[in-house]
Amino acid sequence: MKAGSGIPLWIVALLAALCLTVLAWTTFGFVVPFKHETGQAVLDTYFAGYDESAVFHMQKLLDENETATRLLRAMYFGPELIFPALLTALLFLAFFKLGPGGAWFGRSAHPLVGKAVYLLPFIYGIADYGENISSLIAFGNGAYAGLATHLLPWMTRLKFASLAICFILIARLAIARWLSPRRD
């Protein structure tokens, strides 16, 4: 029996549709209005990463603009509460659906390596939630704002790095599955 053979494709498609819906809600409901209000993008969208000076600049911007602060908080307490979980589930199911049990890319793999790959979606999910929590703390007036300011750029980098690795592996698994001869 192949890995993931019991998972109907419609479940993966439904999760993908839900992810796109929540991403659209985030983008058009919060990210675009935030950029319109401030002239600056939300730090969560900086794919190449950023440094602490960008966090300090955002803190100053939010201190001066109450509407932007409300938009950012609403985003974190709205779609950003569910999007990382949905995308983590989608990535995990995609790995489970595409990944063979004992072999990766035509080569036998140590069982721990095969199982460790299935942890990548969870690394993404933890990093994304960590980024969201760090943002809320860094842009608040709490005692740990300084620590969160230093942690926030690293959480964003970890989030996008794990997401990129997941996408690359899923694309590679899908291509390998497509090119492999059919066995009946």
Backbone torsions as a table, in degrees:
resi	resn	phi	psi	omega
1	MET	NA	133.5	-178.8
2	LYS	-80.7	151.6	176.6
3	ALA	-61.8	132.5	175.1
4	GLY	80.7	2.9	-176.7
5	SER	-65.1	-21.2	179.8
6	GLY	-85.1	-5.6	-179.1
7	ILE	-93.1	116.0	177.8
8	PRO	-65.8	142.7	-179.5
9	LEU	-62.2	-29.2	-178.8
10	TRP	-64.7	-28.6	177.6
11	ILE	-68.6	-42.8	177.4
12	VAL	-64.1	-42.6	179.1
13	ALA	-64.2	-39.4	177.9
14	LEU	-64.0	-43.8	176.9
15	LEU	-62.6	-40.1	177.9
16	ALA	-62.9	-42.1	178.6
17	ALA	-64.7	-41.4	177.2
18	LEU	-63.2	-41.7	178.0
19	CYS	-60.8	-44.8	179.7
20	LEU	-64.9	-37.7	178.7
21	THR	-64.5	-46.8	-179.8
22	VAL	-68.5	-36.2	176.4
23	LEU	-63.8	-40.1	176.8
24	ALA	-64.8	-41.1	176.8
25	TRP	-59.5	-45.2	179.3
26	THR	-63.2	-47.4	-175.1
27	THR	-66.1	-54.5	-174.0
28	PHE	-83.9	-21.3	179.8
29	GLY	-90.3	-24.3	-173.7
30	PHE	-134.0	-48.6	-175.1
31	VAL	-66.5	-49.0	180.0
32	VAL	-65.0	-47.0	176.9
33	PRO	-62.0	-34.8	177.6
34	PHE	-63.1	-45.5	178.7
35	LYS	-64.6	-37.9	178.2
36	HIS	-65.4	-39.6	-177.8
37	GLU	-72.2	-39.3	-172.0
38	THR	-110.0	-21.3	-173.8
39	GLY	80.7	5.0	-179.1
40	GLN	-129.3	147.7	178.9
41	ALA	-78.4	156.4	173.3
42	VAL	-66.7	140.3	-177.1
43	LEU	-60.5	-27.2	-180.0
44	ASP	-61.5	-17.8	-176.4
45	THR	-97.2	3.1	-179.7
46	TYR	-81.7	89.6	-176.3
47	PHE	-60.9	-35.4	-177.7
48	ALA	-81.7	-2.8	-179.2
49	GLY	89.7	178.8	-179.8
50	TYR	-158.6	173.3	-179.1
51	ASP	-115.0	-176.3	-176.7
52	GLU	-64.4	-28.7	179.8
53	SER	-63.9	-34.1	176.4
54	ALA	-66.7	-35.8	177.5
55	VAL	-66.7	-43.8	177.8
56	PHE	-62.1	-39.9	178.1
57	HIS	-63.5	-41.5	179.0
58	MET	-66.6	-38.7	177.5
59	GLN	-59.9	-44.4	179.1
60	LYS	-63.9	-43.1	179.8
61	LEU	-61.2	-42.7	-179.1
62	LEU	-71.4	-31.6	176.2
63	ASP	-64.1	-29.3	-177.2
64	GLU	-94.0	-12.9	-173.6
65	ASN	-132.1	100.5	-177.4
66	GLU	-67.5	-34.9	179.1
67	THR	-64.0	-43.0	178.2
68	ALA	-63.3	-39.8	177.9
69	THR	-62.3	-43.5	178.8
70	ARG	-65.2	-39.4	177.6
71	LEU	-62.2	-45.1	-178.6
72	LEU	-64.7	-45.1	178.8
73	ARG	-64.3	-40.3	178.8
74	ALA	-64.3	-35.1	177.8
75	MET	-65.3	-44.8	-179.0
76	TYR	-69.0	-31.4	179.2
77	PHE	-95.0	4.0	177.7
78	GLY	-113.7	-107.6	-174.0
79	PRO	-65.1	-28.2	-179.2
80	GLU	-73.9	-7.4	171.9
81	LEU	-77.5	-29.8	-175.9
82	ILE	-109.6	-25.1	-175.7
83	PHE	-60.3	-48.1	179.9
84	PRO	-59.2	-37.6	178.8
85	ALA	-67.0	-42.7	178.7
86	LEU	-62.8	-46.2	-178.3
87	LEU	-68.8	-36.1	175.6
88	THR	-60.9	-45.9	178.6
89	ALA	-62.3	-42.4	179.5
90	LEU	-62.7	-47.2	-179.9
91	LEU	-62.3	-43.6	179.8
92	PHE	-62.4	-46.1	179.7
93	LEU	-65.0	-35.9	176.8
94	ALA	-64.0	-43.7	175.6
95	PHE	-61.6	-45.3	-177.7
96	PHE	-64.8	-38.5	-179.3
97	LYS	-70.5	-38.0	-174.4
98	LEU	-95.5	-27.6	-172.0
99	GLY	-80.4	126.4	175.0
100	PRO	-72.7	151.2	-175.6
101	GLY	-61.5	-54.9	-172.7
102	GLY	-107.1	-3.5	-177.0
103	ALA	-133.9	146.0	175.8
104	TRP	-126.1	121.0	176.6
105	PHE	59.2	39.7	175.2
106	GLY	83.5	0.6	179.7
107	ARG	-119.9	145.4	176.6
108	SER	-71.9	141.4	-177.8
109	ALA	-120.1	150.8	174.1
110	HIS	-60.8	138.9	-176.9
111	PRO	-54.7	-33.8	179.0
112	LEU	-68.7	-34.6	178.3
113	VAL	-65.6	-45.5	178.8
114	GLY	-59.9	-41.1	179.6
115	LYS	-73.1	-33.6	-179.6
116	ALA	-65.2	-33.0	179.2
117	VAL	-63.3	-33.3	179.0
118	TYR	-70.1	-12.0	177.3
119	LEU	-83.1	-18.4	-178.1
120	LEU	-53.3	-45.3	177.8
121	PRO	-59.5	-34.6	-179.5
122	PHE	-72.9	-31.8	173.8
123	ILE	-62.6	-43.6	175.8
124	TYR	-58.3	-50.2	-176.4
125	GLY	-59.8	-44.8	179.0
126	ILE	-64.4	-41.3	179.4
127	ALA	-65.1	-40.2	-179.7
128	ASP	-67.1	-44.9	176.1
129	TYR	-64.8	-37.7	176.3
130	GLY	-61.9	-39.8	176.7
131	GLU	-63.6	-43.6	-179.7
132	ASN	-63.7	-44.0	178.9
133	ILE	-65.6	-43.0	178.0
134	SER	-60.9	-38.8	178.2
135	SER	-63.9	-46.5	179.6
136	LEU	-60.3	-40.9	-179.7
137	ILE	-72.1	-44.9	-177.6
138	ALA	-63.5	-34.6	-177.4
139	PHE	-96.3	13.1	173.7
140	GLY	-105.0	-171.5	-179.2
141	ASN	-112.3	26.9	-176.4
142	GLY	-78.2	173.8	-178.4
143	ALA	-69.6	-24.5	-176.5
144	TYR	-99.5	14.7	-178.3
145	ALA	-60.5	-38.5	179.7
146	GLY	-64.7	-44.2	178.2
147	LEU	-63.5	-43.7	179.5
148	ALA	-63.9	-34.2	178.2
149	THR	-62.3	-39.6	178.7
150	HIS	-75.0	-32.1	-176.8
151	LEU	-80.1	-32.1	-172.8
152	LEU	-55.8	-48.8	179.2
153	PRO	-60.9	-34.3	179.6
154	TRP	-70.8	-37.2	178.6
155	MET	-65.5	-39.4	178.4
156	THR	-64.6	-43.5	178.7
157	ARG	-62.5	-43.8	179.3
158	LEU	-63.7	-40.3	179.2
159	LYS	-59.9	-52.2	-176.5
160	PHE	-72.1	-32.7	177.4
161	ALA	-65.8	-46.5	179.7
162	SER	-66.7	-36.5	177.7
163	LEU	-65.6	-42.2	178.7
164	ALA	-63.8	-42.8	178.5
165	ILE	-62.4	-43.1	177.8
166	CYS	-59.1	-48.1	-179.0
167	PHE	-62.7	-40.8	179.6
168	ILE	-64.2	-46.3	179.5
169	LEU	-65.0	-40.8	178.9
170	ILE	-64.5	-43.3	177.9
171	ALA	-62.0	-42.2	-179.9
172	ARG	-66.5	-41.9	176.9
173	LEU	-64.4	-40.4	179.7
174	ALA	-65.1	-41.4	178.7
175	ILE	-66.4	-43.0	178.6
176	ALA	-62.9	-39.2	178.8
177	ARG	-66.6	-40.0	-178.6
178	TRP	-68.3	-37.4	-177.8
179	LEU	-83.5	-15.3	-177.5
180	SER	-73.0	146.4	178.8
181	PRO	-67.8	144.1	179.8
182	ARG	-74.7	135.6	176.9
183	ARG	-117.1	124.2	178.8
184	ASP	-108.9	NA	NA
